[in-house]
Amino acid sequence: MKKFIYYIGILALCFLPAACSLEEESSTEVEKNKYLNDAKEAQDVLLGVYRSTIEEGMYGYHLSIYFSMGTDISQVEGSTTENFRILPTNAYSASQAEVQTSWASLYTGIYNANDFLERISVKMDSYNESDKQLATIYIAEARALRALYYFELVRRWGNIPLMTSTAMSNQHPSTFVQADPVDVYKLIEEDLLYACDILPYAKDDTYRSSNDYRFSKGAALGLLAKVYATWAGYPIQDTSKWEAAAKTARILVESGKHDLLNDYEQLWKNTCNGIWDPTESLIEISFYSPTYSGNSDPVGRIGKWNGVKTTVDAGRSGSTAANVQVVHSFVLDWREEAKPDETTGISPDRRQNLSIANYKHGHNDSKTGAVYLDDYYLAASIPNDNTATALSKDLDPEKSQKAKQTYTPAKWDIDKYMESIPFINNDKSTVNWYVLRYADVLLLYAEALNEWKGGPTTEAYAAINKVRKRGYTKADGTINKDYSLKEGLDQTAFREAVHKERAYELAFEGHRRLDLVRWGVYYETVQNTYNALKNWWSSANYVVYDYTEKGKHELMPIPQREMDLCTQFEQNPGW
C-alpha cells in the first residue's frame, strides 16, 4: 500500500486531560502553520486523516472483528469469558480497555478531520486554480471520513458528544455534553451529501493522481444509503428515512459506475493480495504492503483472528489462531436452503463453501519434527477416516458435533489465497478489509424499497436477485440452479428474505450484529440462536446467551474514563 505521510504534530482527542505545556503546543502550531502550502502538501495531510482507519481500535481489529461477534452467525472460540473472550461474550464492563481505545481512535480521527478542514479552508485561498480544484475534492474526502467516524460512533454508542471544530475538542472535559443522536445523523448526512456532490466516481476520476482506497462518489452514496437505513431502524426509528435510503441507493445503482465482480471468490483473492478493484469495493481499508518493514507500515488482524485455523508454515507464514468461530445453527440453516452435494460437499450457493471453513490447514515443521496432515475436515477422525467418511460426518448433523463448533470463516484464508506473504507473524497480517461493498448497497436498496413501499417492488426483486445470481454462479459462469426469490412475497416475507440474504452475502464482514440491532431483534436473535443450538446438540457452546440483556447490549457503554472526566455525561441504559 502507499505509505502515509503523517501529519506533523497530529493531536490526540482532547477528552484526555491536558498534558502538553503551552510551549510545546505553540511549537506544534508553528510547524503545522508551515504546511499545506499547495495541493501536494494538503494531500499528504489528508492521507494522515485516512490513517486513523488502520488503527487497532478501528478496522485493524476492533470494528472489523472484535466488536462484531456474539450473533447468530459468529462467536468467539472457547466456553469461558476469560481474557479476550470477555467482550465478544457481552460479559465486559464500561471499564473494558478496548471500548476506550476505539472511542479514542474514532475521536482522534474526527479531530484530525476537523483540523484538516479548518486549515485547508484558510490555506487554499493562495492555491492556483488546479490546486484549488484538488483542495475542494480533498475537503469532500475529509468530510466523508468524518461522517464515517461519526457513523461508527453513533450506531455503536448512541449518545455521544458532537465535535465539529478543534476548538470544541480543546475545551475542558467537564463542559462536554452528549448530543441528540438525531443531530449527529444530521451532520453525517450533511457531510456525505457534500461529498456526493463534489467527489467524482472512481472510474471517472481524472483529478487525483491515485484514488486507490479513497472515497469516491460511489462510496459516499453507498455509505449515505446505509446511514439512512440505520437511521430508520432502532433506536431512532425514523421510518421516513427508508425513502431517502432507497432514493440514494437508486442513484448509485442507476449510475452504472459500479457493479458486482463476476466471481465471488475474486473478492477474497483481491483483499488477501492488496488488489484494488473499485468495481465492487466502495470503502476498503488497505493493510497491504509487498515490502513490509516491521514497523513503518500498518498491519491488522484480518485473516489471523477471523481466518482458517492453520499451523506454522516454516519460513513462509505464521500460524492462524482463528478465534472467530461459526455458529453451527447458521451452517445448518444455510445448508437447508442450499443443500451441499453428498459426494462433493459443494453447495449450489457457491458463497457457502467460500464463506465457511469446515477444514483446517496443516504444515510439517522440519525444525521441530512436527508432522501434520494437509487440509482436512474438522469433523473427521484423524487418521482413521478417509475423505468420503470425513465428508459424510461433516454433512450429518448428528455426528462430530463438538468438532463442528470449531468451523471458522473462510473468506480471509491466507494459506489459500495470499500469493506472497511479506512477513511471518502469528497475530498480524497485511490482508485488507472491506467496509462497504456494492453488494451491500444492492441489498440495502431492496430492503429500503420494501419498507418504503409497504412491499417488494420490481426493483427490489431485481436488486436482491442480482446478488443471489452471483452467489449461485460457478467460477466458469454457469448457474447452479434457479436462484430467484419466490415471486409474490408480502412485505414481511420479503423482509425476512433480505435479512437472510444479508447473512449469506456479507457473512463475517462486520455487519451482522449492527444489522440485528437496527432491526430491533438483537436480544431475541441471541435467545433463538441458543435454542436452535441446543435443539441441534444439547452440549452446544454459546456463552453470549448467558450475558446478553435486552435494552443493554444494543449499545456499547460510554467508556468509564469518559464518564469520570465528562461529568455531564449519562451512561447508556443497563451499564
Buried (B, 14 or more C-beta within 10 A) or exposed (E): BBEBBEBEBBBBBBBEEEEEEEEEBEEBEEEBEEBBEBBEBBBBBBBBBBBBBBBBBBBBBBBBBBBBBBBBBBBBBBEEBEEBBBBBBBBBEBEBEBBBBBBBBBBBBBBBBBBBBEBBEEBBEEBEEEBEEBBBBBBBBBBBBBBBBBBBBBBBBBBBBBBBEBEBBBEEBEEBEBBEBEEBBBBBBEBBBBBBEBBBBBEEBEBBEEBEBBBBBBBBBBBBBBBBBBBBBBBBEEEEBBBBBBBBBBBBBEEEBBBBBEBBBBBBBBBBBBBBEBBBBBBBBBBBBEEBEEEEBBBBBBBBBBBBBBBBBBEEBBBBBBBBBBBBBBBBBBBEEBEBEEEEBEBBBBBBBBBBBBBBBBBBBEEEEEEBEEEBBBBBEEEEBEEEBBBBBBBEBEEBBEBBBBBBBBBBBBBBBBEEBBBEBEEBBBBBBBBBBBBBBBBBBBBBBBBBBEBBBEBBBBBBBBBBEBBBBEEEEEEBEEBEBEEEBEEEBBBEBBBEBBBBBBBBBBBBBBBBBBBEBBBEBBBEBBEBBBEBBEEBBBBBBEBBEEEBBBBBBBBBBBBEBBEEBEEBBEB
